Amino acid sequence: MVDPRLLALAGPPPGGELLFTGIIILIFYVIVFLPMRNKQKKLEQLVRSLKTGDKVILNPGIFGTIVAVEDDAFQVRVDDKTRLKVLKSAVTGLQQAPKAQTEKK
């Protein structure tokens, strides 16, 4: 029979630290990487579906309207006579329609 005091001196079972590290990595992956990956897939799908006339927001926060679609770029009108040629990856989303404001009395 093994003395319980000797078991206390032995420490945690071998491999326990590795299991704990694996659990932490799994939790981090589920909390951080999965949502980021899903968001990236939705953005890629949005960029593929864009067409002429869509109102978009570009990466530095520029609002514009797509006037031409090329292989890897869009031509975006940002003002009456100003057009920019931007990479498709510069599009961060569609412009939202303004919400109707209700008057508070």
Secondary structure, DSSP 4 states (H G I P E B T S, - for coil): ---HHHHHHH-SPTTHHHHHHHHHHHHHIIIIIHHHHHHHHHHHHHHHH--TT-EEEETTS-EEEEEEE-SSEEEEE-SSS-EEEEEGGGEEEEPPPPPPPPPP-
